Amino acid sequence: MPESASRAWVCTLIEAATCARVWQSERVSELTADALLRAASSSPSLASIHHEHADFVWRALQRFGVRPSDLEDVYQEVFVVVHRRLDSYDGRSAISTWLYGICFRVAAGQRRRAHHRRERLESDLGSSAELVDQAPSPEQQVERREATERLNAVLDTLSLEQRAVLVMFELEGLGCEEIAGIVGVPLGTIFSRLHSARKAFARSLARLQARDSGGAK
């Protein structure tokens, strides 16, 4: 889940956005309590999006392969883009779908900027553990961490386009038409990417299993 520093930074952005809306909607000399209330409660607002979808954005960036060391910066960048593009959201799709598209494009930009870095992906299971009523045993935590690391190790071998389609379809349960809208490519391209992503995933998994088997001998 987002670190407190990231949440605090976005809250500052929210305050600035609210002030900007007030200035745009009312002249300074005509500001009233009603004007402030209208500006702060207009829907959708940056505040409401952050409150309801902050963890969703954080998780989406993790699944798109953003490294733990870069997550806070990329998370903040997503909400900068949300702030700038909020007026373009027309409500025809779910807000989560709109956010997923922004997360994908920001993650793609971050990957291009950091293509020379290939750090080992570390998994943060804290947000998942909080959703469980009974805390898992140390053995279960180790098993989960190892399983997540293996999954991420395989996903790391895919291109971002393949990884994004596979994650959205297999892990998030989105349909191909919805994914096409998020990524901005024809439906046939999504089918092709999903097919190639599944094949690439299977090959990488087989190589990982073979390596583990060889190392165990």
Residue frames as a rotation matrix with the C-alpha (Angstrom) as fourth column:
MET 1
0.579 0.815 0.000 0.00
0.815 -0.579 0.000 0.00
0.000 0.000 -1.000 0.00
PRO 2
0.402 -0.448 0.799 1.17
0.242 -0.789 -0.564 3.61
0.883 0.420 -0.209 -0.50
GLU 3
-0.403 -0.631 -0.663 3.72
0.863 -0.022 -0.504 4.88
0.304 -0.775 0.554 2.01
SER 4
0.340 0.565 -0.752 2.67
0.820 -0.570 -0.058 7.72
-0.461 -0.597 -0.657 4.32
ALA 5
-0.456 -0.590 -0.666 5.03
0.156 -0.790 0.593 10.12
-0.876 0.167 0.452 2.51
SER 6
-0.929 0.156 0.336 3.33
0.344 0.027 0.939 9.41
0.137 0.987 -0.079 -0.81
ARG 7
0.011 0.992 -0.126 -0.12
0.970 0.020 0.240 9.86
0.241 -0.125 -0.962 0.70
ALA 8
0.166 0.003 -0.986 0.95
0.586 -0.805 0.096 13.15
-0.793 -0.593 -0.136 2.28
TRP 9
-0.819 -0.530 -0.222 2.37
0.118 -0.532 0.838 14.37
-0.562 0.660 0.498 -1.03
VAL 10
-0.677 0.634 0.373 -0.86
0.584 0.154 0.797 13.56
0.448 0.758 -0.475 -2.88
CYS 11
0.219 0.756 -0.617 -2.88
0.960 -0.279 -0.001 15.28
-0.173 -0.592 -0.787 -0.14
THR 12
-0.307 -0.408 -0.860 -0.84
0.236 -0.908 0.347 18.43
-0.922 -0.097 0.375 -0.82
LEU 13
-0.989 -0.026 0.146 -1.66
0.148 -0.106 0.983 18.06
-0.010 0.994 0.108 -4.51
ILE 14
-0.243 0.970 -0.020 -5.35
0.918 0.237 0.319 17.67
0.314 0.059 -0.948 -3.62
GLU 15
0.147 0.260 -0.954 -5.30
0.689 -0.719 -0.090 20.90
-0.710 -0.644 -0.285 -1.61
ALA 16
-0.699 -0.479 -0.531 -3.70
-0.046 -0.711 0.702 22.73
-0.714 0.515 0.475 -4.52
ALA 17
-0.863 0.419 0.281 -6.24
0.418 0.282 0.863 21.27
0.282 0.863 -0.419 -6.94
THR 18
0.039 0.919 -0.392 -9.14
0.998 -0.058 -0.039 22.34
-0.058 -0.389 -0.919 -4.74
CYS 19
-0.067 -0.144 -0.987 -7.79
0.308 -0.944 0.116 25.88
-0.949 -0.297 0.108 -4.52
ALA 20
-0.939 -0.331 -0.094 -7.33
0.000 -0.272 0.962 25.96
-0.344 0.903 0.256 -8.30
ARG 21
-0.516 0.821 0.244 -10.94
0.787 0.342 0.513 24.91
0.338 0.457 -0.823 -8.85
VAL 22
0.218 0.589 -0.778 -12.14
0.819 -0.543 -0.182 27.66
-0.530 -0.598 -0.601 -6.54
TRP 23
-0.391 -0.464 -0.795 -10.11
0.000 -0.864 0.504 30.27
-0.920 0.197 0.338 -8.40
GLN 24
-0.988 0.008 0.152 -11.38
0.152 0.115 0.982 29.03
-0.009 0.993 -0.115 -11.74
SER 25
-0.376 0.926 0.030 -15.04
0.848 0.331 0.413 28.90
0.373 0.181 -0.910 -10.75
GLU 26
0.717 0.618 -0.323 -15.38
0.697 -0.635 0.333 32.09
0.000 -0.463 -0.886 -8.68
ARG 27
0.226 -0.629 0.744 -13.71
0.069 -0.751 -0.657 35.48
0.972 0.200 -0.126 -8.62
VAL 28
-0.618 -0.571 -0.541 -11.69
0.551 0.177 -0.816 36.05
0.561 -0.802 0.205 -5.47
SER 29
-0.901 0.263 0.346 -13.98
-0.395 -0.826 -0.401 38.86
0.181 -0.498 0.848 -4.37
GLU 30
0.023 0.994 -0.103 -17.04
-0.895 0.066 0.442 36.61
0.446 0.083 0.891 -4.66
LEU 31
-0.609 -0.302 -0.733 -15.74
-0.036 0.934 -0.355 33.57
0.792 -0.190 -0.580 -2.75
THR 32
0.114 0.688 0.717 -18.32
-0.941 -0.157 0.301 32.20
0.319 -0.708 0.629 -0.35
ALA 33
-0.415 -0.192 0.889 -18.69
-0.635 0.761 -0.132 29.10
-0.651 -0.620 -0.438 1.78
ASP 34
0.602 0.705 0.375 -21.07
-0.173 0.574 -0.801 27.68
-0.780 0.417 0.468 -0.84
ALA 35
0.727 -0.390 -0.566 -18.50
-0.647 -0.111 -0.755 28.23
0.231 0.914 -0.333 -3.59
LEU 36
-0.355 -0.896 0.268 -15.82
-0.934 0.325 -0.150 26.45
0.047 -0.304 -0.952 -1.58
LEU 37
-0.148 0.384 0.912 -18.19
-0.397 0.821 -0.410 23.55
-0.906 -0.422 0.031 -0.92
ARG 38
0.861 0.494 -0.125 -19.13
-0.285 0.265 -0.921 23.24
-0.422 0.828 0.369 -4.60
ALA 39
0.389 -0.794 -0.466 -15.47
-0.835 -0.089 -0.544 23.26
0.390 0.601 -0.698 -5.66
ALA 40
-0.510 -0.665 0.546 -14.46
-0.847 0.500 -0.183 20.68
-0.152 -0.555 -0.818 -3.10
SER 41
-0.233 0.515 0.825 -17.38
-0.257 0.786 -0.563 18.31
-0.938 -0.343 -0.051 -3.71
SER 42
0.326 0.348 -0.879 -17.54
-0.926 -0.067 -0.371 18.30
-0.188 0.935 0.300 -7.52
SER 43
0.232 -0.134 0.963 -17.46
-0.156 0.972 0.173 14.77
-0.960 -0.191 0.205 -8.89
PRO 44
0.692 -0.410 -0.594 -15.15
0.670 0.672 0.316 13.12
0.270 -0.617 0.739 -9.61
SER 45
0.843 -0.459 0.279 -12.62
-0.516 -0.838 0.180 14.98
0.151 -0.296 -0.943 -7.52
LEU 46
-0.003 -0.935 -0.355 -8.96
-0.402 0.326 -0.856 14.27
0.916 0.140 -0.377 -7.05
ALA 47
-0.490 -0.163 0.856 -9.64
-0.870 0.025 -0.493 13.83
0.059 -0.986 -0.155 -3.33
SER 48
0.448 0.756 0.478 -12.34
-0.752 0.607 -0.255 11.21
-0.483 -0.246 0.840 -3.83
ILE 49
0.754 -0.244 -0.610 -10.30
-0.361 0.622 -0.695 9.33
0.549 0.744 0.381 -6.44
HIS 50
-0.324 -0.945 0.052 -7.28
-0.528 0.135 -0.838 9.19
0.785 -0.299 -0.543 -4.15
HIS 51
-0.309 0.269 0.912 -9.37
-0.923 0.148 -0.356 8.17
-0.230 -0.952 0.202 -1.14
GLU 52
0.607 0.725 0.326 -11.13
-0.609 0.688 -0.395 5.34
-0.510 0.041 0.859 -2.98
HIS 53
0.990 -0.125 -0.065 -8.44
0.029 0.633 -0.773 4.13
0.138 0.764 0.631 -5.39
ALA 54
0.422 -0.895 0.147 -5.02
-0.907 -0.418 0.057 4.83
0.011 -0.157 -0.987 -3.86
ASP 55
-0.062 -0.442 0.895 -4.40
-0.472 0.803 0.364 1.17
-0.879 -0.400 -0.259 -3.02
PHE 56
0.743 0.390 0.544 -5.72
0.293 0.541 -0.788 0.11
-0.602 0.745 0.288 -6.45
VAL 57
0.874 -0.465 -0.142 -3.18
-0.407 -0.540 -0.737 2.38
0.266 0.702 -0.661 -8.16
TRP 58
0.098 -0.875 0.474 -0.35
-0.947 0.065 0.315 1.11
-0.307 -0.480 -0.822 -5.95
ARG 59
0.116 0.015 0.993 -1.24
-0.101 0.995 -0.003 -2.52
-0.988 -0.100 0.116 -6.69
ALA 60
0.945 0.263 0.194 -1.61
0.171 0.111 -0.979 -1.89
-0.279 0.958 0.060 -10.42
LEU 61
0.606 -0.784 -0.138 1.86
-0.759 -0.518 -0.394 -0.34
0.238 0.343 -0.909 -10.58
GLN 62
-0.100 -0.606 0.789 3.30
-0.710 0.599 0.370 -3.33
-0.697 -0.523 -0.490 -8.73
ARG 63
0.355 0.330 0.875 1.69
0.217 0.881 -0.421 -5.72
-0.909 0.339 0.241 -11.19
PHE 64
0.999 -0.054 -0.006 3.00
-0.021 -0.296 -0.955 -3.72
0.050 0.954 -0.296 -14.13
GLY 65
0.537 -0.836 -0.115 6.48
0.787 0.545 -0.289 -4.42
0.305 0.064 0.950 -12.80
VAL 66
0.503 -0.386 0.774 7.41
-0.317 -0.915 -0.250 -1.07
0.804 -0.120 -0.582 -11.26
ARG 67
-0.234 -0.715 -0.659 10.32
0.440 0.527 -0.728 -1.77
0.867 -0.460 0.191 -8.93
PRO 68
0.464 0.422 -0.779 9.82
0.872 -0.061 0.486 -1.24
0.158 -0.905 -0.396 -5.18
SER 69
-0.373 -0.715 -0.592 12.51
0.772 -0.593 0.230 1.44
-0.515 -0.371 0.773 -5.19
ASP 70
-0.972 0.009 0.233 10.56
0.155 -0.722 0.674 3.39
0.174 0.691 0.701 -7.83
LEU 71
-0.348 0.933 -0.088 7.00
0.884 0.358 0.301 2.82
0.312 0.027 -0.950 -6.59
GLU 72
0.019 0.381 -0.924 6.58
0.720 -0.646 -0.252 6.01
-0.693 -0.661 -0.287 -4.58
ASP 73
-0.668 -0.336 -0.664 7.81
-0.139 -0.820 0.555 8.26
-0.731 0.463 0.501 -7.40
VAL 74
-0.941 0.336 0.029 5.70
0.119 0.249 0.961 6.51
0.316 0.908 -0.274 -10.04
TYR 75
-0.238 0.874 -0.423 2.65
0.971 0.215 -0.101 6.51
0.003 -0.435 -0.901 -7.73
GLN 76
-0.138 0.130 -0.982 2.98
0.342 -0.924 -0.170 10.27
-0.930 -0.359 0.083 -7.31
GLU 77
-0.908 -0.252 -0.335 3.41
-0.218 -0.399 0.891 10.69
-0.358 0.882 0.307 -11.07
VAL 78
-0.663 0.735 0.144 0.15
0.692 0.528 0.492 8.81
0.286 0.426 -0.859 -11.66
PHE 79
0.147 0.798 -0.584 -1.77
0.922 -0.325 -0.212 11.28
-0.359 -0.507 -0.784 -9.51
VAL 80
-0.493 -0.330 -0.805 -0.09
-0.037 -0.916 0.399 14.23
-0.869 0.226 0.439 -11.20
VAL 81
-0.989 0.150 -0.006 -1.45
0.013 0.127 0.992 12.86
0.150 0.980 -0.127 -14.49
VAL 82
-0.306 0.928 -0.214 -4.86
0.943 0.326 0.066 12.24
0.131 -0.181 -0.975 -12.89
HIS 83
-0.056 0.231 -0.971 -4.91
0.513 -0.828 -0.226 15.87
-0.857 -0.511 -0.072 -11.72
ARG 84
-0.726 -0.322 -0.607 -3.99
-0.281 -0.668 0.690 17.17
-0.628 0.671 0.394 -15.16
ARG 85
-0.921 0.304 -0.245 -6.43
-0.136 0.337 0.932 14.93
0.366 0.891 -0.269 -17.05
LEU 86
-0.776 0.629 -0.047 -9.35
0.329 0.340 -0.881 14.92
-0.538 -0.699 -0.471 -14.64
ASP 87
-0.213 0.717 -0.663 -11.43
-0.559 -0.647 -0.519 17.11
-0.801 0.260 0.539 -16.91
SER 88
-0.535 -0.046 -0.843 -11.06
-0.818 0.278 0.504 14.55
0.211 0.959 -0.187 -19.72
TYR 89
-0.970 0.234 0.060 -12.84
0.201 0.921 -0.335 11.82
-0.134 -0.313 -0.940 -17.73
ASP 90
-0.658 0.748 -0.083 -16.35
-0.630 -0.487 0.605 11.63
0.412 0.451 0.792 -19.20
GLY 91
-0.342 0.535 0.773 -17.78
-0.765 0.319 -0.560 8.84
-0.546 -0.782 0.299 -17.09
ARG 92
0.390 0.532 -0.752 -18.37
-0.884 0.444 -0.145 6.46
0.257 0.721 0.643 -19.99
SER 93
0.098 -0.404 -0.909 -16.05
0.085 0.914 -0.397 3.89
0.992 -0.038 0.124 -18.42
ALA 94
0.827 0.136 -0.546 -15.47
0.525 0.162 0.836 2.94
0.202 -0.977 0.063 -14.81
ILE 95
0.806 -0.552 0.214 -13.04
-0.584 -0.802 0.129 5.22
0.100 -0.229 -0.968 -13.00
SER 96
0.395 -0.675 0.623 -10.88
-0.219 0.589 0.778 2.16
-0.892 -0.444 0.084 -12.27
THR 97
0.544 -0.158 0.824 -10.63
0.772 0.479 -0.418 1.45
-0.329 0.864 0.382 -16.00
TRP 98
0.878 -0.203 0.434 -9.58
0.048 -0.864 -0.501 5.05
0.477 0.460 -0.749 -16.66
LEU 99
0.644 -0.655 0.394 -7.01
-0.696 -0.289 0.657 4.84
-0.316 -0.698 -0.643 -13.86
TYR 100
0.502 -0.449 0.739 -5.68
0.293 0.892 0.343 1.53
-0.814 0.044 0.580 -15.19
GLY 101
0.737 -0.197 0.646 -4.93
0.639 -0.108 -0.762 3.20
0.220 0.974 0.047 -18.50
ILE 102
0.766 -0.473 0.435 -3.02
-0.491 -0.868 -0.078 5.98
0.415 -0.154 -0.897 -16.77
CYS 103
0.561 -0.560 0.610 -1.10
-0.457 0.404 0.792 3.47
-0.690 -0.723 -0.030 -14.65
PHE 104
0.623 -0.295 0.724 -0.16
0.619 0.752 -0.226 1.50
-0.478 0.589 0.651 -17.77
ARG 105
0.737 -0.320 0.596 1.13
0.379 -0.534 -0.756 4.56
0.560 0.782 -0.272 -19.64
VAL 106
0.691 -0.515 0.507 3.03
-0.703 -0.643 0.305 5.96
0.169 -0.567 -0.806 -16.66
ALA 107
0.555 -0.480 0.679 4.57
-0.151 0.745 0.650 2.54
-0.818 -0.464 0.341 -15.96
ALA 108
0.703 -0.280 0.653 5.54
0.705 0.390 -0.592 2.25
-0.089 0.877 0.472 -19.63
GLY 109
0.749 -0.421 0.512 7.24
-0.136 -0.854 -0.503 5.64
0.648 0.307 -0.697 -19.49
GLN 110
0.609 -0.525 0.595 9.06
-0.737 -0.098 0.669 4.71
-0.293 -0.846 -0.446 -16.31
ARG 111
0.623 -0.374 0.687 10.26
0.298 0.925 0.235 1.46
-0.724 0.058 0.688 -17.83
ARG 112
0.755 -0.359 0.549 11.60
0.528 -0.164 -0.833 3.29
0.389 0.919 0.066 -20.88
ARG 113
0.655 -0.509 0.558 13.50
-0.559 -0.824 -0.096 5.69
0.509 -0.249 -0.824 -18.64
ALA 114
0.231 -0.539 0.810 14.90
-0.871 0.257 0.419 2.86
-0.434 -0.802 -0.410 -16.52
HIS 115
0.903 0.222 -0.369 15.45
-0.393 0.776 -0.494 0.24
0.177 0.591 0.787 -19.23
HIS 116
0.098 -0.964 -0.249 19.15
-0.427 0.185 -0.885 0.00
0.899 0.193 -0.393 -18.33
ARG 117
-0.523 -0.232 0.820 18.33
-0.852 0.113 -0.511 -1.09
0.026 -0.966 -0.257 -14.79
ARG 118
0.129 0.534 -0.835 17.45
-0.333 0.817 0.471 -4.72
0.934 0.217 0.283 -14.11
GLU 119
-0.590 -0.279 0.758 17.08
-0.793 0.023 -0.609 -5.00
0.152 -0.960 -0.235 -10.37
ARG 120
-0.826 0.339 -0.450 15.61
0.359 0.932 0.043 -8.07
0.434 -0.126 -0.892 -8.76
LEU 121
-0.169 0.869 0.466 11.91
-0.366 -0.494 0.789 -7.51
0.915 -0.037 0.401 -8.06
GLU 122
-0.987 -0.073 -0.146 11.04
0.114 0.325 -0.939 -7.55
0.116 -0.943 -0.312 -4.38
SER 123
-0.239 0.971 -0.003 7.46
0.328 0.084 0.941 -8.26
0.914 0.224 -0.339 -3.38
ASP 124
-0.917 0.074 0.391 5.63
-0.376 -0.486 -0.789 -6.35
0.132 -0.871 0.474 -0.70
LEU 125
-0.496 0.750 -0.437 2.83
0.417 0.648 0.638 -8.51
0.762 0.134 -0.634 0.66
GLY 126
-0.969 0.075 -0.237 1.87
0.194 -0.366 -0.910 -6.12
-0.155 -0.928 0.340 3.44
SER 127
-0.579 0.798 -0.168 -1.31
-0.814 -0.576 0.073 -4.92
-0.038 0.179 0.983 1.75
SER 128
-0.155 0.519 -0.840 -2.44
-0.364 0.761 0.537 -8.50
0.918 0.389 0.071 1.13
ALA 129
-0.696 -0.176 -0.696 -1.77
0.491 0.591 -0.640 -9.53
0.524 -0.787 -0.325 4.72
GLU 130
-0.942 0.333 0.033 -3.95
-0.268 -0.692 -0.670 -6.69
-0.200 -0.641 0.741 5.99
LEU 131
-0.261 0.892 -0.368 -6.94
-0.875 -0.058 0.481 -8.14
0.408 0.448 0.796 4.16
VAL 132
-0.212 0.123 -0.970 -6.69
0.108 0.989 0.102 -11.44
0.971 -0.083 -0.223 5.99
ASP 133
0.668 0.562 0.488 -8.55
-0.412 -0.268 0.871 -11.71
0.620 -0.783 0.053 9.31
GLN 134
0.905 -0.382 0.189 -6.09
0.043 0.522 0.852 -14.21
-0.424 -0.762 0.489 10.75
ALA 135
0.382 -0.838 -0.388 -2.43
-0.890 -0.447 0.091 -13.48
-0.250 0.311 -0.917 10.31
PRO 136
0.787 -0.128 -0.604 -0.62
-0.234 0.843 -0.484 -16.21
0.571 0.522 0.633 8.34
SER 137
0.840 -0.543 0.014 2.01
0.268 0.435 0.860 -18.32
-0.473 -0.718 0.511 10.04
PRO 138
0.164 -0.866 -0.473 5.70
-0.586 -0.471 0.659 -17.62
-0.793 0.169 -0.585 9.34
GLU 139
-0.565 -0.351 0.747 5.76
0.280 0.770 0.573 -20.71
-0.776 0.533 -0.337 7.11
GLN 140
0.339 0.777 0.531 2.77
0.845 -0.003 -0.535 -19.44
-0.414 0.630 -0.657 5.12
GLN 141
0.767 -0.116 -0.631 4.39
-0.187 -0.981 -0.046 -16.02
-0.614 0.153 -0.774 4.78
VAL 142
-0.325 -0.946 -0.009 7.54
-0.389 0.125 0.913 -17.63
-0.862 0.300 -0.408 3.38
GLU 143
-0.397 0.248 0.884 5.50
0.689 0.717 0.108 -19.74
-0.606 0.652 -0.455 0.94
ARG 144
0.705 0.710 -0.004 3.55
0.560 -0.560 -0.610 -16.68
-0.436 0.428 -0.792 -0.24
ARG 145
0.488 -0.589 -0.644 6.69
-0.464 -0.800 0.380 -14.63
-0.739 0.114 -0.664 -0.65
GLU 146
-0.559 -0.734 0.385 8.42
-0.095 0.518 0.850 -17.37
-0.824 0.438 -0.359 -2.62
ALA 147
-0.068 0.624 0.778 5.37
0.864 0.427 -0.267 -17.91
-0.499 0.654 -0.569 -4.83
THR 148
0.848 0.391 -0.357 5.08
0.219 -0.873 -0.435 -14.17
-0.482 0.291 -0.827 -5.50
GLU 149
0.102 -0.903 -0.417 8.79
-0.538 -0.403 0.740 -13.89
-0.837 0.149 -0.527 -6.28
ARG 150
-0.584 -0.275 0.764 8.54
0.368 0.749 0.551 -16.80
-0.723 0.603 -0.336 -8.72
LEU 151
0.399 0.812 0.426 5.54
0.828 -0.119 -0.549 -15.22
-0.394 0.572 -0.719 -10.42
ASN 152
0.819 -0.103 -0.565 7.26
-0.169 -0.983 -0.065 -11.86
-0.548 0.149 -0.823 -10.68
ALA 153
-0.257 -0.964 0.074 10.46
-0.264 0.144 0.954 -13.49
-0.930 0.226 -0.291 -11.93
VAL 154
-0.375 0.206 0.904 8.50
0.794 0.574 0.199 -15.01
-0.478 0.792 -0.379 -14.81
LEU 155
0.703 0.710 0.039 6.52
0.644 -0.613 -0.458 -11.81
-0.301 0.347 -0.888 -15.48
ASP 156
0.418 -0.623 -0.661 9.79
-0.217 -0.775 0.594 -9.87
-0.882 -0.105 -0.459 -15.57
THR 157
-0.567 -0.656 0.498 10.82
0.300 0.399 0.866 -11.79
-0.767 0.641 -0.029 -18.68
LEU 158
0.137 0.718 0.682 7.82
0.968 0.048 -0.245 -10.48
-0.209 0.694 -0.689 -20.64
SER 159
-0.745 -0.226 0.628 7.63
0.424 -0.887 0.185 -7.20
0.515 0.404 0.756 -22.49
LEU 160
-0.891 0.434 -0.133 5.48
-0.145 -0.550 -0.822 -4.55
-0.430 -0.713 0.553 -20.80
GLU 161
-0.380 0.784 -0.490 2.81
-0.902 -0.196 0.385 -4.98
0.206 0.589 0.782 -23.49
GLN 162
-0.262 0.241 -0.934 2.62
-0.063 0.962 0.266 -8.73
0.963 0.129 -0.237 -22.87
ARG 163
-0.860 -0.131 -0.493 2.79
0.458 0.225 -0.860 -8.36
0.224 -0.965 -0.134 -19.11
ALA 164
-0.827 0.561 -0.026 0.06
-0.501 -0.758 -0.417 -5.71
-0.254 -0.332 0.909 -19.01
VAL 165
-0.144 0.806 -0.573 -2.40
-0.815 0.232 0.531 -7.76
0.561 0.544 0.624 -21.07
LEU 166
-0.322 -0.029 -0.946 -1.68
0.211 0.972 -0.102 -10.94
0.923 -0.232 -0.307 -19.11
VAL 167
-0.958 -0.065 -0.278 -2.04
0.285 -0.178 -0.942 -9.19
0.011 -0.982 0.189 -15.74
MET 168
-0.660 0.748 -0.071 -5.25
-0.733 -0.661 -0.162 -7.42
-0.168 -0.055 0.984 -16.69
PHE 169
-0.019 0.683 -0.730 -6.84
-0.722 0.496 0.483 -10.54
0.692 0.536 0.484 -18.16
GLU 170
-0.079 -0.089 -0.993 -5.62
0.235 0.966 -0.105 -13.29
0.969 -0.241 -0.056 -15.83
LEU 171
-0.729 -0.317 -0.607 -5.16
0.637 0.008 -0.770 -11.45
0.249 -0.948 0.196 -12.52
GLU 172
-0.903 0.388 -0.186 -7.58
-0.266 -0.842 -0.469 -8.54
-0.339 -0.374 0.863 -12.70
GLY 173
-0.455 0.762 0.461 -10.29
0.616 0.643 -0.455 -10.41
-0.643 0.077 -0.762 -14.63
LEU 174
-0.139 0.381 -0.914 -10.82
-0.473 -0.837 -0.277 -7.70
-0.870 0.394 0.296 -17.26
GLY 175
0.590 0.427 0.685 -12.31
0.402 0.580 -0.708 -8.58
-0.700 0.693 0.171 -20.63
CYS 176
-0.287 -0.778 0.559 -10.40
0.885 0.008 0.466 -8.17
-0.367 0.628 0.686 -23.88
GLU 177
0.244 0.436 0.866 -12.61
0.742 -0.659 0.123 -5.32
0.624 0.613 -0.485 -25.09
GLU 178
0.984 0.113 -0.136 -12.03
0.176 -0.680 0.712 -3.42
-0.012 -0.725 -0.689 -21.85
ILE 179
0.258 -0.963 -0.075 -8.29
0.527 0.075 0.847 -4.04
-0.810 -0.258 0.527 -22.06
ALA 180
-0.166 -0.275 0.947 -8.26
0.978 -0.172 0.121 -2.77
0.130 0.946 0.298 -25.65
GLY 181
0.684 0.503 0.529 -9.88
0.429 -0.863 0.266 0.44
0.590 0.045 -0.806 -24.45
ILE 182
0.869 -0.403 -0.289 -7.35
0.159 -0.325 0.932 0.87
-0.469 -0.856 -0.218 -21.67
VAL 183
-0.030 -0.971 0.237 -4.28
0.579 0.177 0.796 0.20
-0.815 0.162 0.557 -23.81
GLY 184
0.297 0.240 -0.924 -5.66
-0.443 -0.823 -0.356 2.00
-0.846 0.515 -0.138 -26.87
VAL 185
-0.803 -0.511 -0.307 -5.13
-0.523 0.358 0.774 -0.72
-0.286 0.782 -0.555 -29.48
PRO 186
-0.115 0.795 -0.596 -7.52
-0.847 0.235 0.477 -2.78
0.519 0.560 0.646 -31.64
LEU 187
0.553 0.437 0.709 -9.22
-0.767 0.600 0.227 -5.80
-0.326 -0.670 0.667 -30.10
GLY 188
0.940 -0.207 -0.271 -7.38
0.009 0.808 -0.589 -8.15
0.341 0.551 0.762 -32.45
THR 189
0.037 -0.973 0.226 -4.07
-0.366 -0.224 -0.903 -6.82
0.930 -0.049 -0.364 -31.14
ILE 190
-0.008 0.039 0.999 -5.13
-1.000 0.023 -0.009 -7.69
-0.023 -0.999 0.039 -27.60
PHE 191
0.911 0.364 0.195 -5.98
-0.352 0.931 -0.092 -11.25
-0.215 0.015 0.977 -28.65
SER 192
0.655 -0.724 -0.216 -2.57
0.078 0.349 -0.934 -11.54
0.752 0.595 0.285 -30.32
ARG 193
-0.171 -0.743 0.647 -0.70
-0.661 -0.400 -0.635 -10.11
0.731 -0.536 -0.423 -27.33
LEU 194
0.329 0.364 0.871 -2.56
-0.913 0.356 0.196 -12.36
-0.239 -0.861 0.450 -24.91
HIS 195
0.994 0.033 -0.107 -1.75
-0.070 0.929 -0.364 -15.43
0.088 0.370 0.925 -26.99
SER 196
0.316 -0.948 -0.026 1.94
0.059 0.047 -0.997 -14.53
0.947 0.313 0.071 -27.25
ALA 197
-0.084 -0.312 0.946 2.08
-0.876 -0.430 -0.220 -13.57
0.475 -0.847 -0.237 -23.55
ARG 198
0.730 0.409 0.548 0.70
-0.627 0.720 0.298 -16.96
-0.273 -0.561 0.782 -22.50
LYS 199
0.872 -0.456 -0.176 3.26
0.260 0.737 -0.624 -18.75
0.414 0.499 0.762 -24.66
ALA 200
0.032 -0.907 0.421 6.12
-0.204 -0.418 -0.885 -16.60
0.978 -0.058 -0.199 -23.38
PHE 201
0.195 0.120 0.973 4.96
-0.970 -0.126 0.209 -17.09
0.148 -0.985 0.092 -19.79
ALA 202
0.959 0.215 0.184 4.87
-0.240 0.963 0.124 -20.88
-0.150 -0.163 0.975 -20.24
ARG 203
0.576 -0.811 -0.102 8.38
0.292 0.320 -0.901 -20.91
0.764 0.489 0.421 -21.75
SER 204
-0.126 -0.643 0.756 9.80
-0.546 -0.591 -0.594 -18.77
0.828 -0.488 -0.276 -18.97
LEU 205
0.477 0.373 0.796 8.11
-0.876 0.281 0.393 -20.85
-0.078 -0.884 0.460 -16.29
ALA 206
0.983 -0.130 -0.129 9.51
0.098 0.968 -0.230 -24.04
0.154 0.214 0.965 -17.82
ARG 207
0.201 -0.969 0.145 13.03
0.112 -0.124 -0.986 -22.55
0.973 0.214 0.084 -17.83
LEU 208
-0.056 -0.173 0.983 12.68
-0.867 -0.480 -0.134 -21.46
0.495 -0.860 -0.123 -14.21
GLN 209
0.777 0.410 0.478 11.46
-0.598 0.718 0.356 -24.90
-0.197 -0.563 0.803 -13.15
ALA 210
0.813 -0.541 -0.218 14.28
0.300 0.708 -0.640 -26.59
0.500 0.454 0.737 -15.06
ARG 211
-0.043 -0.849 0.527 16.82
-0.271 -0.498 -0.824 -24.30
0.962 -0.178 -0.208 -13.41
ASP 212
0.167 0.179 0.969 15.40
-0.979 -0.090 0.185 -25.02
0.121 -0.980 0.161 -9.97
SER 213
0.972 0.219 0.082 15.39
-0.225 0.971 0.080 -28.74
-0.062 -0.096 0.993 -10.63
GLY 214
0.515 -0.849 -0.116 19.01
0.280 0.295 -0.914 -28.63
0.810 0.438 0.390 -11.78
GLY 215
-0.154 -0.591 0.792 20.04
-0.572 -0.601 -0.559 -26.63
0.806 -0.539 -0.245 -8.76
ALA 216
0.501 0.450 0.739 18.33
-0.866 0.262 0.426 -29.08
-0.002 -0.854 0.521 -6.41
LYS 217
0.889 -0.171 -0.424 20.37
0.042 0.954 -0.297 -32.05
0.455 0.246 0.856 -7.65
